Amino acid sequence: MILPGWAKSWEFVLGCTLIAEIVILGLISPAFLNIENLLFSTSDFAHVILAAIGLTLVIITGGIDISGVSVMGLASIVLGLSFVAGAPIGLAVVIALATGVAAGGLNGLVVTSTDVNPLVITLATLFLFAGIATGLPTLLDLLGFKAYGAGGFEAYQYEGITGLPKSFTRLGTGAIGWVPFPLIITVAVTALASWLLWATRFGRYLTFIGTSAEVARYSGIPVRRTLIGVYAFNGLTAAIAGLVLTAYFTSARSDLGSEALLNIITAVVLGGTSIQGGSGSVLGTFLAGLVLGYLRQGLLALGITSDVVPVIIGGLLVGSVSLKILSGEFNRRRANRAAYRAGRLAEGNDRG
């Protein structure tokens, strides 16, 4: 039996894995077979998928950006500070998203202006953005600006900036029917990123750069501008993730999303994106994020402590990277054998 092409794709494998995971967890805990519970539980890990989607496009270029978890907290605190300063919540959201774009654009600017590895650069900005997010309210308070909510500055330090309007927090806690708003936002961003990757010149540039930045540059592709753009887009998705978390917890905090880095990277790699660049799948990242999110919830429901869960997730990351490397080596050897057989056949035909 010859399977159709889509049935051989990694996305199809992830989809089957997701279904099998839900069924197995449902047999252990019947609550997992409740569709409403399944949909609403995505609100717990939607921020991971959102941040992973932007990172997918960056890794396709052969780069990396680990500062997204700090951008989440920075966007959150900028939203809270803008609101308590008197900005309408809509304007505060725009300012927070613009902050994410600026942070990502800064990463792209430094990456394209130096020969330093992007991992080193974004490690530095991870601490930079986290430091700004943590210190900004304190600095503004010392300067005499109101940098906290109705509970006062001491309450902010423990609870974050609270008192955000329901029109905003509903994005994290509300739903249309059984579909929560965080999931709707995640699907919309996934669709946008997929369109950018597969239906635009920008997306084709990302793949070309990931295959060979030098060849792309000599081919006339605007490598610098494209890289700055993709890092800025990653900053945007991280900021969206931070705002979704802010709405979900109804509080703006500088540390929101700080624990999500391992899950984000694992979702990208498990989703089928090559860590060497040149290929990747936004849909694969989305499905891998669901697999990881439900796996984490299932493990916690089984009584496995939160200290052990990261070990299992880390094992999945190592396993998925190893599988990609072994798969690439197997495909390379199979292609070499096919080329060798074709050469021998052509040589026999010449002799005949």
N, C-alpha and C positions, 0 to 999 in steps of 0.2 A: 504493500500500500504506500503510495507516494503522498506525503503530506503537503498541503499548500504552503507557500512561502511564509505567510503570517504565523502558521502553526510552529514554525521553526525559530521564530524570533524570541529574543530574551524577554521582551515584554509579555509574550504569551506565557512563558514559563513563570514569570513573576505573578501574572494573573491567576494561574493554576495554583501556585504556592499560596497566594492570599486566600483563595477559596478553601484549600485544604487546611490552612491554619485556622480559619474561622470555624470550620466544621469540627476539627479536633478540639479546639478550645471550647466549642459549644457542647461537645459531648462531656467535657470535664465540668464546665459551668454553663448551664442552660441560658444564662443571661446573654452570652455571646451570640446566640441565635435570634435575638430580638433585634429586628432591623432598626427600630427607633434608637435603641441603646448603641448599636454599631455606628449609626450616623452621628449621634451627639457625642460619642466618645472621641471622635476625630478632633474635637475642639481642644483636647488635651495635647495634641501633637501637631496641629496644623502649622504652627510656627516653624517646626523643623522642616516640613515639606516646602514651605514658602522660601526659607533661606537656602535650602538645598537646590531649588530650581535655578536661582541666580548663580549659585556656585557651579552648577552643571555647565552653564555656558562659559564660565571662566576656565574651567578645567579642560573643556574642549579645545581651547586655544593653547593648551600646554602650560597654563599658569595655575595659580592657587591663591585663595584669599581666605584666611582664617580669622579675619577681623570682624566678620559679620555678626558674631555673637555680641560683640561690644557695640556695634552699630544699632542692634536691637535696643539695648539699654539707653544709648545716647538718644535715639529717636523718641523713646518713651519719655525720658526726662525733659527733652525739649518740648514735647507736646504739653506736659504738665506745667512747665514753667511759662510757656506761652499763654496757656489758659488762665493761670492765676494772675498773669500780668495784665489780663483784660482782653486778650484776643478772643474773638468768637471761635467756637470749637472747630468750625470748618477751616478757618485760617490757621489755627494751631496744627491741624492735621497736615495742611499744605507745607507749613514751615518744617514740621518733623520729617516729612517725606523728602523735602528739598535738602535737609541735613543729611539724610541717608545717601542721596545722590551725590552730594558734595564730598562726603567721606569716601564713597566708592571711587569717585572721580580722582580724588587725591591719591588713592592707591594706584590707580591706572597711570596717573601722571608720573609718579615716582618710579613705577615699574618700567615705563617706556623711556625714562630719562636716565636710567642707570643700568649697570650690568649686574646689579645685586639680584640674587634669587628672590622671586616673588614671595616665597615662604618666609624669608627673613624680613622682608619689607612689611608684610601684613602681620607678622608676629609683633613687630614694633608698633604698628598702628593699632593692633588689638589692645595693647596696654595704653597707648595714647588715648584712644577713644574711650576706653573704660575709665581712665583717670579724669578725662574731661567730664564724663557723665557723672562721676562720683563727686567731683569737686565743684562743679558749676553752681549747684544750689547754695553751697556753703559760701562760695565767693560772692554771689549776688546778695546773700543775706548780710555778709560783712560790709558790703558797699551800700547797704540801706534799702535794697530792693526787696519786695515781698516775693520770696522764693519758696512758698509753701502753701498748703491749703488751709482750711478753716481750723484744723487741729493744732496749728502752730508749728514752729520749726522742729521742736523736739519730737512731735508726733510724726512729722515727715520723715525724720531719720529712721524711724522704726517701721512706719506704715506706708511710706511713699506719699505722693501727692494724691489725695483723695478728693471726693466731691465732684468728679467729672460728670457731665450731664448724661442723662439716660439715652439721649439721641446718639451718643457715641458708644457708651458701654453696651448698648444693644447689639453692636457689631460683634461682640464677643460672647454674648449670652443669649441673643435672640435667634429666631429661625423663621423660615418660610415653610410652614407645615412641619414635616419631620427633618428638613434639611437645615442644619445650623448655618449661620452666616459665615463663620470661619471656614467651613468646607466650601461654601459658595465662592468666597474670595480666593481660596486655594485653587479651585478648579478654573476660575477665570484667569488667574496668573499663569497657571499651567498651560492653558490654551494660548495665551498671549506669547509665552516663551516658545511654545511649539511652533507657532506661526512665524515668529522671528527667525527661528532656526531653519525651518524647512521651506518657507515661502518668500524669503526676502534675500536680497543681496548681502545684507549684513550677516545673516546666518551662514551663507556660503563662505563669506570671508573668515568667519570664526573657524570653520573646518580647515580651510586652506592654511591659516596661520598655525593651527595646531599640528598640521602635517609637516610644514616647514615654513617658519617665519621668514627665512632668507629668500626662499623661492617666491613666497607670496609678495615680499617687498619688491623683488626684481620683476614681478608680473604686473606691477602697478597698483597693487592693493594698498590702500591707506592703513598700514599696519598700526601706526601710532594712534590714529584717531579711532580705529576700531577697538583697540585694546582699552583705551580710556572709556569708550562707550560701554563696553561689556562689564568693566569693573564698576562703572556708575550704575548700570542696571542691577548688578549684584547688590550694591548699596541700597538701591530702591527696594528690592525684594526683602532685604534684611530689615529695612525700616518698616515695611508693611507688616512683617512678622512681629516686630516690636510693638506696633500699634494694635495688632490683633491680641497680643498678650496683655497689653495695657487694658484693652476693653474687657478681656476675659476676667482679669483679676480686679477690674474697676479701680486700678491704682497705677500711677506712673512711678516706676522705680528704675534706678540706674543699673540694677543687677538682673533685670529680666532677660532670660535666654542665655545666661552665662554658662549654664551646664549643658547646652545643646550641641556643642561642637562635634563631639564624637558621633552622635546620631546623624548630624547633617552630612559629615564626610562619608559615613557608612551608607547613607541613603543614595548619595551620588555614585559611589563605586558599585554598590550592590545593584543599582539601577542600570548598570551596563556602560557607564562612561569610562573611557580609558584614562588612567592617570597620566599617561604619556601624551595625551592630547590627540586631536584629529578625528575623534568619533565620540558620540554620546547620544543619550536619549532623554528628553524631558519627561516623556510618558513613563519611561523606565524608572526615573527618579521618583515620580509621583507614586507609582505602584510600590516601589521599594520603601518609600516613606510610610505607606499604609501597612506594609508587612512588618516593619520595625515597630511602628506605633502599637499595633495590635499585639505583637509579640511581647512588648514591654508590659502592656496592661495584663496580658495573660499570665506572665511570669509573676507579677505582683499579686494577681488574684490567687495564684497557686501557693502563695505564702513565701515566695523567694524574696529576700530582702533587697532593698534598693541599692545596697552596696555590691551585691553580686550581679545585678542586671548589667551594669557597664562592662563587667568582665565578659559576659556572654555576647554583648553587642560588639566589643572589641574583637572577640574571637570570630564573629561574623565578618568583620572588616578584614582581618587577616586572611580568612578563608576565601572571601570574594576576590581579593587582590591576587592570591595564589591561583585561584581558578582561572582568572583572566590571563595571567602569565602563562599557565600551562596550556590553556586553550589557544593562545596566540602561537606558542611554540609548536603545538600539534598542527595547527593550520599551516604554519610555515613549512614544516616538514612534508605535509601532504602536498602542498603546492610544488615543492622541490621534486618530490617523487613523480608527480604528474608531468612536470616539465621534462624530467629525465626520460620518462617513457615516451613522451611526444618526440623528443629528440632522437631516441633510438628508432622509433617508427619512421621518422622522416629520413634517417640515415639508411634504413633498410629499403625504403622506396627509391632512394637515389641509386642504390646499388642495383636494384632490380631494373 
